Amino acid sequence: MKTMIRFALTSVLVAAAALAAHAAEFSKGTVKKLDEKAGKVTIIHEELKNLEMPAMTMVFRVGDNAMLTKLKEGAKIEFIAERVNGKLTVTAIK
């Protein structure tokens, strides 16, 4: 029984460490263009490590259209981009 409990606890700790390693991190970028009607933002960004993507300029969907009201063209931002339902999506901005 003790062996099973130790195994279960070890499994939980390993899984938690793996999730932490893959957690998205904020990347730096500059807002190039906003498209509020389409719910999209064009960002000139640095490497996106969590998506294994080099620095470039690209269009992202936003997870919440309210994010667009906080942005202005030319603004320097830090953001998290993730694949949501197969689409590159900005999920957080600071």
N, C-alpha and C positions, 0 to 999 in steps of 0.2 A: 504494500500500500504506500509506504514512504517513497519507494522508487517511482510510482505513478505520480505522486504529488510533485516530486522534484522534477520529473520530466515535464509535467504540465506547466510548472512555474518557469522552467527553462525555455519552453516553447513560447510562452507569453513574452518573456524578456527578449528573445531573439526576434520575434515578430515586431515588437515595439521599436527595437533598434533599426530594423529594416525600414519601417515606415518613416522614422525620423530621418534616415539617410536619403529618402526619396522626397522629403517634404519640399515643396516649392519655395524658392527664395526670391526676394525682391530683386529686380533688374532695373538698371537705369535707362532712361530714354527721353526723347524729346517729341512732343506732340506735333505732328506735321499737318494733319487735317482731321476735322471732325465731320461726321455724317450722322446727325441726330435722327433723321428719318429712317435710316437703315440700321441704326444702333451700332455704328462702327467707328473706329478711330484708327488713323494711320500713325504709326510710331516709328521713329528712327531709334533703334535699340542696340544695346550691347549684346554680347552672347547670352542666349537663354540656355543655361546649363541643364535645367530640368527637361527641356524639349530637345536637347542636343542640336541647337540651331545657332549658326554663327551670327555675328552682328550684321544687321541689314535694316532696310526700311520695309515695313509690311503693314497690311490692314488686319485688324483684329475686331472681332465682335466684342461687345461688353456684356458682362454677366447681368448687369442692372443698368437700365438706361439713365438712372439718376447719376451715375458716374460721369456721364457726358456733361452734365451741367456744372461740374466742378473743374472741367478742363478748358484750356484755351490754347489755340494754336501757338506754338513756340515755347510752351511751358515745359520746364524740366520736371520729370516725374520719376518715381520709383513705382514699379508695378509687378504683379504676378500674372503670368500668362500660363494657361493650361489648356489641354484638349478637353472640351466638353461636348459630348455627343459628336465627336469627330471634327469639331470646329475649333480653331485657335481662338481662345476667349480670354480677355482681361478679367480676372476675378477679384483683384484688389488693387487699389491705388493709394499711395501716400505721398 
